[in-house]
């Protein structure tokens, strides 16, 4: 009935990945920041639930670890938005 015919021009289009090596480098750096932030955030619990542990309010868990996670997320956003195909002037 209504078969569509596809016209082949004989030229093979070169397929490229969207992200390049530079993007993946920033991906892994951001992932390392996020992982380090979560590792620093862990712990601080008490074995005995009747005993309160003040370590949960340390600088490392309240300020440093969340800051590292946010920096890692910022690096990830930069890695996604980075255009390695952009030519320099």
Secondary structure as a PSIPRED ss2 file (coil, helix, strand):
# PSIPRED VFORMAT (PSIPRED V4.0)

   1 X C   1.000  0.000  0.000
   2 X C   1.000  0.000  0.000
   3 X C   1.000  0.000  0.000
   4 X C   1.000  0.000  0.000
   5 X C   1.000  0.000  0.000
   6 X C   1.000  0.000  0.000
   7 X C   1.000  0.000  0.000
   8 X C   1.000  0.000  0.000
   9 X C   1.000  0.000  0.000
  10 X C   1.000  0.000  0.000
  11 X C   1.000  0.000  0.000
  12 X C   1.000  0.000  0.000
  13 X C   1.000  0.000  0.000
  14 X C   1.000  0.000  0.000
  15 X C   1.000  0.000  0.000
  16 X C   1.000  0.000  0.000
  17 X C   1.000  0.000  0.000
  18 X C   1.000  0.000  0.000
  19 X C   1.000  0.000  0.000
  20 X C   1.000  0.000  0.000
  21 X H   0.000  1.000  0.000
  22 X H   0.000  1.000  0.000
  23 X H   0.000  1.000  0.000
  24 X H   0.000  1.000  0.000
  25 X H   0.000  1.000  0.000
  26 X H   0.000  1.000  0.000
  27 X H   0.000  1.000  0.000
  28 X H   0.000  1.000  0.000
  29 X H   0.000  1.000  0.000
  30 X H   0.000  1.000  0.000
  31 X H   0.000  1.000  0.000
  32 X H   0.000  1.000  0.000
  33 X H   0.000  1.000  0.000
  34 X H   0.000  1.000  0.000
  35 X H   0.000  1.000  0.000
  36 X H   0.000  1.000  0.000
  37 X H   0.000  1.000  0.000
  38 X H   0.000  1.000  0.000
  39 X H   0.000  1.000  0.000
  40 X H   0.000  1.000  0.000
  41 X H   0.000  1.000  0.000
  42 X C   1.000  0.000  0.000
  43 X C   1.000  0.000  0.000
  44 X C   1.000  0.000  0.000
  45 X C   1.000  0.000  0.000
  46 X C   1.000  0.000  0.000
  47 X C   1.000  0.000  0.000
  48 X C   1.000  0.000  0.000
  49 X C   1.000  0.000  0.000
  50 X C   1.000  0.000  0.000
  51 X C   1.000  0.000  0.000
  52 X C   1.000  0.000  0.000
  53 X C   1.000  0.000  0.000
  54 X H   0.000  1.000  0.000
  55 X H   0.000  1.000  0.000
  56 X H   0.000  1.000  0.000
  57 X H   0.000  1.000  0.000
  58 X C   1.000  0.000  0.000
  59 X H   0.000  1.000  0.000
  60 X H   0.000  1.000  0.000
  61 X H   0.000  1.000  0.000
  62 X H   0.000  1.000  0.000
  63 X H   0.000  1.000  0.000
  64 X H   0.000  1.000  0.000
  65 X H   0.000  1.000  0.000
  66 X H   0.000  1.000  0.000
  67 X H   0.000  1.000  0.000
  68 X H   0.000  1.000  0.000
  69 X H   0.000  1.000  0.000
  70 X H   0.000  1.000  0.000
  71 X H   0.000  1.000  0.000
  72 X H   0.000  1.000  0.000
  73 X H   0.000  1.000  0.000
  74 X H   0.000  1.000  0.000
  75 X H   0.000  1.000  0.000
  76 X H   0.000  1.000  0.000
  77 X H   0.000  1.000  0.000
  78 X H   0.000  1.000  0.000
  79 X H   0.000  1.000  0.000
  80 X H   0.000  1.000  0.000
  81 X H   0.000  1.000  0.000
  82 X C   1.000  0.000  0.000
  83 X C   1.000  0.000  0.000
  84 X C   1.000  0.000  0.000
  85 X C   1.000  0.000  0.000
  86 X C   1.000  0.000  0.000
  87 X C   1.000  0.000  0.000
  88 X C   1.000  0.000  0.000
  89 X C   1.000  0.000  0.000
